[in-house]
Amino acid sequence: MNTLTDSPRSAVLRGGQVIITLESGAELRFPVAENPRLACGTTEQLNRMELSPFGLHWPDLDEDQSIGGILGGDYGQNQKFKPANA
């Protein structure tokens, strides 16, 4: 799957997970609990997602997730993904 050409078609919150369907029909999932900003959000805030060609944005929570990051297991604000020179 080429994430440069495979954009999100839809995204929903279900059972504590964000489920993303890509234009290719592939489905990605990640747990809300793995992202501190999302984990603190209300159901209403979490359901207010905006799609872009490159990922998702939660305006109420000031959080963005790229498709590339999700594919790489980085669900945002995650301590295990520190820069090499940190």
Secondary structure, 3 states (H helix, E strand, C coil): CCCCCCCEEEEEEECCEEEEEECCCCEEEEEHHHCHHHHCCCHHHHHCCEEECCEEEECCCCEEEEHHHHHCCCCCCCCCCCCCCC
